[in-house]
Amino acid sequence: GINAEYGIVQLITGTLDINNFSKVRAILISEEQNWKTPTPIENETAVMDAYQKTAIFHNIKINISTRMSLVQLKFQMNFATQANTPYQLLESSISYPMIVITNESQWSEAAGRLLFLDWFSSQQPEVPWPLFANTLHHHFLKATRQDPSRPSRHLNKSDFDYLHSTFLSNQPNISQQQATSFWNWFGQVVQTIRFKRHINNLWFSGLIYGLLSKRDATLLLQNQDVGTFLIRFSETNPGLFSVSFVSNDDPADRVKHYLIRHEEISSNKTLPDFLKEKPQLMFVLQIDLAAGVFRKIPKEMALHNFFSKGKRSQYGANGYIDTL
C-alpha cells in the first residue's frame, strides 16, 4: 500500500455549480504496462462528499513491482452541472512520482531516485549545498516517519557539518556524481533507521549517536571512565554500526573502535543483545535531544527494554533492580 493511512482529493470548482457526480477513481500511470495482475491497483474508488467536495481514499494498494520505474496517480470523476445534462470527465493533475518496491532491501535505491528528482529537477549539473541539505532533510524526515512541523529528531547543524565535510569535501555546489557517492552511504543509514528492529527507537531515544567521525568519537570519550561507550554509524561500511569505547588496555590509546559485522546481529540477536554480551561495555552515552548534551547511563538500565525475551536484565522498567 501507499505509505499513508489515507489520501484526500479535493474538488475545487470556483463558481461552477456541480449537481451530480460519480465516484472518484484513482488511475495508475506508469512507464511499464506489462503487468501480470488484472488488478494493478486496489481500493481505487472513493465517494465524493457533496458538501465538503472531498473524497477520502483509504489504503490505496498498488499490486505491481515497477522495477525502479516511476509510477504516478491521477484522479478522475464524471460530473454534470445540471440535471438531465450529459456527464463530463474531470481529471486531476498527476501526483508526485512513486516507486513500488517488494521488499525493504530495495528501499535505498528507490528513495534515492526520488531524491535525485528533487535535487536535480531542472537538469542542472550541480546544486548549491544549502538547497541540497534542505532537500535531503525533507526526505529524511519523511523516510523516518516524522512530522516536519514537530520532528522527534531532526538533523542538526553538527550532523550537516559532518555530512558536508566527510562525504562532500565541503564543496559549495554538489554534482550528481558526488550526490550518488553520498547517497550510497547515507541511503543505507536511513534504511537501517527505518527498518531494522529496535534501531528506530534507539535512534529517537538518543541511544544511537549516529553521525560522528572516529576522530570526534575519540575526543568525546578520551576523558570518560573505562567502559563508557557510544554507538555510531561506520563511515566505511554503509549501514553498519561502530562502537567506540574506553578501554584500560593501553593508557596511551584509551579509546578503541569496533565494527559490528553483519553476522553479529540478526533477527534473533539484536544490537542491544550484542551490546549486553560485551562486559567491557558498561556505560552508554545517551544524547539528551532537547538539551543537546550527553548523559552517562549504565548499559543494563538504558537498554533493558530492548533486550530480546529471555535476555532481559535485572533492571525493571523504572531503572531499579528487582531484587538484592
Backbone torsions as a table, in degrees:
resi	resn	phi	psi	omega
1	GLY	NA	164.2	176.4
2	ILE	-68.4	143.3	-172.1
3	ASN	-76.3	64.3	175.6
4	ALA	-163.6	151.1	-179.7
5	GLU	-70.2	-33.7	179.6
6	TYR	-160.9	162.1	174.6
7	GLY	-126.9	145.6	-177.6
8	ILE	-116.3	129.6	173.8
9	VAL	-112.4	126.5	-178.7
10	GLN	-113.7	136.4	177.7
11	LEU	-94.1	119.5	179.0
12	ILE	-113.4	116.3	-170.2
13	THR	-117.5	-6.1	-175.8
14	GLY	64.9	-124.7	-178.0
15	THR	-93.5	-0.6	-179.1
16	LEU	-69.2	128.0	-179.4
17	ASP	-99.2	111.5	-178.8
18	ILE	-102.2	123.3	-178.2
19	ASN	-96.3	-38.9	-176.3
20	ASN	-131.1	140.4	176.9
21	PHE	-154.2	156.1	-179.3
22	SER	-87.1	-178.9	168.7
23	LYS	-64.0	155.7	174.9
24	VAL	-90.4	134.4	-177.2
25	ARG	-119.8	133.9	174.5
26	ALA	-87.5	131.3	-179.1
27	ILE	-114.0	132.5	-179.6
28	LEU	-88.9	128.1	177.8
29	ILE	-117.0	125.7	-175.0
30	SER	-147.3	151.3	174.1
31	GLU	-66.4	-26.8	-176.1
32	GLU	-107.3	132.0	-177.3
33	GLN	-120.1	-5.1	-176.9
34	ASN	-84.6	68.0	-178.2
35	TRP	-88.2	140.6	-179.9
36	LYS	-85.4	-14.8	-178.7
37	THR	-98.1	140.5	176.8
38	PRO	-75.3	-12.8	179.8
39	THR	-124.5	77.4	-178.8
40	PRO	-64.6	-20.2	179.4
41	ILE	-139.1	138.0	179.4
42	GLU	-121.2	161.5	-179.5
43	ASN	55.0	41.6	-170.1
44	GLU	-94.4	3.1	178.0
45	THR	-120.1	151.1	177.6
46	ALA	-150.2	151.9	-179.6
47	VAL	-86.4	133.3	176.8
48	MET	-79.4	125.9	175.2
49	ASP	-69.8	120.4	-172.9
50	ALA	-64.9	-30.1	-177.4
51	TYR	-87.3	-48.9	-177.3
52	GLN	-80.2	-15.8	-175.9
53	LYS	57.3	42.2	178.0
54	THR	-130.3	149.6	174.2
55	ALA	-126.4	128.8	-177.8
56	ILE	-106.7	122.7	178.8
57	PHE	-100.3	124.7	178.6
58	HIS	-104.6	121.5	171.2
59	ASN	56.4	55.1	170.3
60	ILE	-61.5	129.7	-176.4
61	LYS	-121.7	126.6	177.8
62	ILE	-102.9	121.1	-170.7
63	ASN	-100.1	28.0	-178.9
64	ILE	-128.8	155.0	169.6
65	SER	-99.5	126.2	-173.4
66	THR	-94.0	3.0	178.2
67	ARG	51.7	43.6	178.3
68	MET	70.2	9.1	173.2
69	SER	-85.7	158.4	-174.6
70	LEU	-83.0	142.9	170.1
71	VAL	-127.4	153.0	178.3
72	GLN	-140.1	164.6	176.6
73	LEU	-118.2	146.5	164.3
74	LYS	-134.8	161.9	-173.1
75	PHE	-121.8	138.6	-177.1
76	GLN	-127.5	149.9	170.4
77	MET	-153.1	153.5	172.7
78	ASN	-101.3	141.5	-176.7
79	PHE	-145.4	159.9	173.8
80	ALA	-133.9	140.4	-178.9
81	THR	-85.1	-21.2	179.0
82	GLN	-141.3	156.9	177.0
83	ALA	-63.2	146.2	177.1
84	ASN	62.9	24.2	174.0
85	THR	-111.5	154.8	-177.9
86	PRO	-62.4	146.6	176.3
87	TYR	-75.1	147.8	176.3
88	GLN	-118.6	152.5	179.7
89	LEU	-91.0	131.2	176.7
90	LEU	-120.5	129.1	-179.1
91	GLU	-122.5	144.8	175.5
92	SER	-82.5	171.6	168.2
93	SER	-72.1	167.4	-176.9
94	ILE	-79.7	142.7	-178.1
95	SER	-71.4	173.5	172.5
96	TYR	-63.6	143.4	-178.0
97	PRO	-61.8	150.0	176.3
98	MET	-134.3	161.3	172.8
99	ILE	-129.9	129.5	-179.7
100	VAL	-91.2	126.0	177.4
101	ILE	-117.6	157.1	-177.3
102	THR	-107.0	-14.2	174.6
103	ASN	-153.4	162.1	-171.4
104	GLU	-65.7	-23.5	-179.1
105	SER	-66.5	-17.9	179.4
106	GLN	-87.9	-5.6	-170.1
107	TRP	-62.5	-47.0	-174.7
108	SER	-59.2	-44.6	179.9
109	GLU	-64.3	-44.3	-179.5
110	ALA	-65.7	-46.3	180.0
111	ALA	-63.2	-36.2	178.4
112	GLY	-63.2	-40.3	179.8
113	ARG	-64.4	-41.8	178.2
114	LEU	-66.1	-38.4	178.3
115	LEU	-63.8	-41.3	179.7
116	PHE	-65.1	-31.2	175.6
117	LEU	-61.4	-35.7	178.1
118	ASP	-78.8	-41.9	-179.9
119	TRP	-61.1	-46.6	-171.5
120	PHE	-119.1	47.3	-174.3
121	SER	-66.1	-27.6	-177.9
122	SER	-98.9	16.6	179.7
123	GLN	62.9	20.0	178.5
124	GLN	-75.4	147.3	-177.5
125	PRO	-72.9	-23.0	-178.7
126	GLU	-138.2	158.9	176.9
127	VAL	-131.9	137.7	179.4
128	PRO	-61.0	145.6	-177.7
129	TRP	-54.5	-45.7	-179.5
130	PRO	-57.8	-41.3	178.7
131	LEU	-68.6	-39.9	177.0
132	PHE	-58.1	-47.7	-177.1
133	ALA	-67.1	-43.0	-179.7
134	ASN	-64.5	-41.7	178.4
135	THR	-65.5	-42.2	177.1
136	LEU	-59.7	-42.6	-177.2
137	HIS	-66.0	-39.9	177.0
138	HIS	-58.0	-46.8	-179.5
139	HIS	-69.2	-35.1	179.4
140	PHE	-63.8	-45.3	179.9
141	LEU	-63.1	-40.1	178.4
142	LYS	-66.7	-43.6	-177.7
143	ALA	-65.0	-32.7	-179.7
144	THR	-95.8	14.6	172.3
145	ARG	59.1	46.9	179.6
146	GLN	-109.1	149.0	173.4
147	ASP	-78.2	116.5	-177.8
148	PRO	-57.8	-27.3	-179.4
149	SER	-80.4	-20.8	179.2
150	ARG	-142.5	64.7	-176.4
151	PRO	-68.3	142.5	178.2
152	SER	-77.8	-37.6	176.4
153	ARG	-152.7	94.3	177.8
154	HIS	-84.2	166.9	172.7
155	LEU	-75.7	127.2	-177.6
156	ASN	-97.6	-177.4	-176.0
157	LYS	-60.9	-41.5	-179.7
158	SER	-65.6	-34.1	175.7
159	ASP	-62.5	-47.3	-179.7
160	PHE	-66.9	-38.4	177.4
161	ASP	-61.5	-41.0	178.5
162	TYR	-63.2	-48.2	-179.1
163	LEU	-63.7	-42.3	-177.2
164	HIS	-65.5	-43.8	-176.9
165	SER	-78.6	-40.1	-173.3
166	THR	-75.7	-40.1	-172.2
167	PHE	-112.2	-14.0	-175.6
168	LEU	-127.7	10.6	173.0
169	SER	54.7	28.0	179.6
170	ASN	56.8	28.8	179.8
171	GLN	-69.0	139.2	179.4
172	PRO	-71.3	-26.2	178.1
173	ASN	-127.2	139.4	-174.0
174	ILE	-110.1	124.6	179.3
175	SER	-84.4	167.4	177.9
176	GLN	-64.4	-35.8	177.7
177	GLN	-64.9	-43.0	177.5
178	GLN	-64.9	-40.5	179.6
179	ALA	-63.7	-37.8	178.5
180	THR	-63.9	-46.8	179.2
181	SER	-61.8	-41.8	179.0
182	PHE	-62.8	-47.6	-176.0
183	TRP	-68.4	-28.1	175.8
184	ASN	-57.9	-29.6	176.8
185	TRP	-91.4	-55.4	-171.3
186	PHE	-70.1	-30.7	177.5
187	GLY	-60.3	-38.6	177.5
188	GLN	-69.3	-33.9	176.3
189	VAL	-62.2	-49.6	-178.2
190	VAL	-65.5	-39.0	177.9
191	GLN	-61.4	-38.8	177.5
192	THR	-64.8	-45.5	178.3
193	ILE	-62.0	-38.5	-174.9
194	ARG	-73.4	-37.9	-167.7
195	PHE	-115.2	-30.9	-170.6
196	LYS	-71.4	140.7	-177.1
197	ARG	-57.9	129.3	178.2
198	HIS	73.2	-20.0	-172.8
199	ILE	-63.1	-40.9	179.6
200	ASN	-57.5	-47.5	-179.9
201	ASN	-67.9	-37.4	177.8
202	LEU	-65.0	-38.4	178.8
203	TRP	-64.7	-49.0	-175.6
204	PHE	-74.2	-17.3	175.4
205	SER	-90.3	-2.6	178.8
206	GLY	82.4	7.8	179.5
207	LEU	-80.2	-17.2	168.8
208	ILE	-104.9	117.2	176.6
209	TYR	-66.1	-48.7	172.7
210	GLY	94.5	-93.0	-168.3
211	LEU	-97.0	94.2	-175.0
212	LEU	-156.0	135.6	178.8
213	SER	-77.7	161.6	176.4
214	LYS	-59.9	-41.1	-179.7
215	ARG	-62.5	-46.6	-178.4
216	ASP	-69.3	-32.4	175.5
217	ALA	-64.1	-40.0	178.1
218	THR	-63.0	-45.4	179.3
219	LEU	-62.8	-38.5	-178.0
220	LEU	-68.1	-33.4	-173.3
221	LEU	-97.3	-13.8	-166.9
222	GLN	-61.7	-24.9	179.3
223	ASN	-106.1	12.2	179.6
224	GLN	-87.3	166.2	179.5
225	ASP	-69.9	155.1	175.2
226	VAL	-57.6	136.8	-179.7
227	GLY	94.3	-7.2	178.1
228	THR	-78.1	137.6	-177.6
229	PHE	-145.3	164.4	172.0
230	LEU	-139.1	159.5	-178.2
231	ILE	-112.3	129.4	179.5
232	ARG	-139.6	165.3	176.0
233	PHE	-82.0	135.6	178.0
234	SER	-64.7	136.8	178.9
235	GLU	-77.7	-23.8	-173.2
236	THR	-108.4	-10.5	-179.5
237	ASN	-128.1	91.5	-172.0
238	PRO	-55.3	128.7	176.6
239	GLY	86.5	-9.5	178.4
240	LEU	-94.3	161.6	-178.9
241	PHE	-105.5	148.8	168.1
242	SER	-116.5	143.4	173.4
243	VAL	-109.1	121.4	174.3
244	SER	-102.5	128.5	-173.4
245	PHE	-146.3	158.5	179.9
246	VAL	-92.7	124.8	-178.6
247	SER	-116.8	158.7	175.3
248	ASN	-105.9	16.2	-178.5
249	ASP	-67.1	-41.0	-174.4
250	ASP	-142.0	110.2	-178.7
251	PRO	-57.8	-26.8	-179.6
252	ALA	-83.4	-12.2	-178.4
253	ASP	-141.4	70.8	-170.2
254	ARG	-73.0	-33.2	-173.0
255	VAL	-96.8	123.2	178.9
256	LYS	-112.2	159.4	-179.0
257	HIS	-131.3	130.5	-177.3
258	TYR	-126.5	126.7	176.5
259	LEU	-85.8	122.7	177.0
260	ILE	-82.9	115.5	-174.7
261	ARG	-79.4	161.2	-178.8
262	HIS	-51.9	-45.3	-173.1
263	GLU	-74.3	-8.4	-177.6
264	GLU	-87.4	-14.7	173.5
265	ILE	-133.6	146.1	-176.1
266	SER	-157.4	-170.7	177.8
267	SER	-66.5	-24.8	179.5
268	ASN	-94.9	-14.5	180.0
269	LYS	-139.5	103.2	-174.1
270	THR	-83.1	173.4	175.7
271	LEU	-57.6	-46.4	176.5
272	PRO	-59.3	-37.7	177.7
273	ASP	-62.2	-42.3	178.1
274	PHE	-60.2	-46.4	-178.6
275	LEU	-65.2	-36.0	-179.7
276	LYS	-60.3	-36.2	-174.9
277	GLU	-78.1	-6.1	-176.2
278	LYS	-101.6	102.9	-175.2
279	PRO	-66.4	-22.3	179.9
280	GLN	-75.3	-9.3	176.6
281	LEU	-102.9	109.1	-172.2
282	MET	-117.6	-36.3	-176.0
283	PHE	-129.7	123.7	179.9
284	VAL	-96.6	139.5	173.6
285	LEU	-86.6	115.7	179.8
286	GLN	-106.0	134.5	178.5
287	ILE	-82.3	128.9	168.1
288	ASP	-81.6	103.4	-171.2
289	LEU	-64.4	-29.8	-179.6
290	ALA	-75.3	-43.0	-175.7
291	ALA	-93.2	-18.5	-179.8
292	GLY	74.0	25.5	-179.8
293	VAL	-122.5	167.0	-179.7
294	PHE	-96.7	150.0	168.6
295	ARG	-125.8	135.8	177.9
296	LYS	-95.5	119.7	-173.2
297	ILE	-126.4	138.5	173.9
298	PRO	-54.3	135.1	-175.6
299	LYS	-53.7	-47.0	-176.3
300	GLU	-61.5	-37.9	-180.0
301	MET	-70.4	-43.0	-175.5
302	ALA	-70.0	-35.6	-171.1
303	LEU	-106.0	2.1	-173.7
304	HIS	-48.7	-48.5	-174.1
305	ASN	-72.3	-8.5	-177.6
306	PHE	-102.2	-8.5	179.7
307	PHE	-68.9	145.9	177.6
308	SER	-65.7	158.7	179.3
309	LYS	-57.8	134.0	-177.6
310	GLY	90.8	-8.0	-179.9
311	LYS	-120.2	13.4	-178.9
312	ARG	-65.8	146.6	-179.3
313	SER	-82.6	-176.7	179.8
314	GLN	-78.3	-9.8	-178.4
315	TYR	-78.7	139.7	173.7
316	GLY	-84.4	-178.9	-176.2
317	ALA	-63.5	-27.1	-178.8
318	ASN	-89.8	6.0	177.5
319	GLY	90.7	-1.8	179.3
320	TYR	-97.1	145.5	175.9
321	ILE	-70.9	151.3	-175.1
322	ASP	-78.0	-35.7	-178.1
323	THR	-139.6	161.4	174.8
324	LEU	-107.4	NA	NA
